[in-house]
């Protein structure tokens, strides 16, 4: 063999070796997985199915979801992650479909010991559906991850209506012409419309402010002489602003949750009208005089302490509640320094207002809207 023939033979052999190496390299990179420890001894058909399933459109999402479940059942967790990733990139998912995709994504992350990724995906899952309750049909690793988290609304707003009754705590009873001794009888009622706003920094504790519009009816009756009664009826409109804290008695994610609260409220008397008259016990005619406005004798600014309890029924983002509470005014209803300011009551009706404090017992019912849900870890769980 001459020198030229040897060169041609060597060149030919090098070309054959290069082509073989190139083919071998292509085979080694076919079907590469998302994570190193997700590799499994799958056959070529499974690889082809996974790649084709990822090439989705809106009409094949249901098939891809079934493929996710099948791959997870076979223990091919790496392929679950690849398919879930590709489904997310392709889009065409409804909220429910995306939650199913995330469910198997979380389970596969957990099976492969990618705890950080599983936790991150669980937070995203609960952000999309804060009220999801795992069922026995869900993958066990998914249930275990979700068990370590709970959701909580940071903010809430509510509206309620209510009625109240008063216990009139008398300090001083003033009489001018009454010939009969004894204390006057009071009948006092209220109605209210309230809007409230709540901020909840932790699950069990919240702070609130709740502007309330109130109407008061306070009726005073006292016998002046035998068979003749003096009536003083007052109708007031008042704005109150309760501010306080509430403690929820939560254990898990109950539907029915009791709570207790306490705080203070600022009160401002908007308007007050009264009618005062004498009436004989045998007079059945309704001849009460017209109401007249007067806010000169009351403490228009007042403050009271309050407390009570609620029974809350949580239905997803809505909370229906019944509120039973009590409040006690720090100042007397009438201002002692202005007891002689109403000249009509003083000279025409011969009446000086009593000094008393109001203790109100009220019941309200309303509905609360919760929003801005956060996902929080239990027992400082997390990676």
C-alpha angles and dihedrals in degrees: 000000000000126000095262094052091052092053091051092050093049091049091051092050092050090052092052092050092049093051091049092050091050092052091048091051092052091052092051093056097046114112095009112181131228095246131031095233091046092075117121137173096261123161124241093259092061091051091050092048092051094050093047092046090056090057091080138160132184093281097054101049093100091052091050091052090053088049090053090054092046094049091048091049089053091052094246094139096159091058090048089059093047094049093044090051093049092047089054092050094048094050123195090127126139119215092261093048092048091052090053089050091050091047094061091037090058093045092050092048089052094047089053091048093245090142098166092053091046091052093047092050091047091055089051091048093053091044089059093043112018092177101052114139113197116233132205090259092064119094111272096234089053091052091048093053095046091048088068094061139059133187127232134182113237095196136033140171127198144180127206143169127210151164131224144189128210136225104209108214104201120213102171131009113200122198130180108174102005109127095187121074125222139086123289121250119242130201114187131173137165142193127201146190116203138187118190141188125204135193118195114195092174133018098256100038134059140164123218146185120199121182109207134193112212136186117202130198115191118178122187123193128181132164110239100180128359110297095003121098130192115220126198113181121184129190116192137180116209139179116213129184113200116197120185153119130268130205117204118208096221125164104166128336096311124178092215113048127170120210140182129212143183140181144111135283133209116221130203122185108224100181140345132195128185142186122199126188146144119243132183117231092238094049108101096174117110100229100148114154124244119279117261127202121243131156096155098098102044131083095251091190115052139152133211139185118234143187140166148134136263135206109213127196111195118208107174107287094355128078120194113200146178116210123202115182149148133219132190124202117232093206128046117262092242122047110243091210091060100045093123098041097099101075094181093058091043102048104023101036098024090226133135114192118253121243112240144146124230124231110188127200112194142178123202134179125197151138129253128204114212122203144158095056119199128199113227132186120239120232091001089295119169146086 
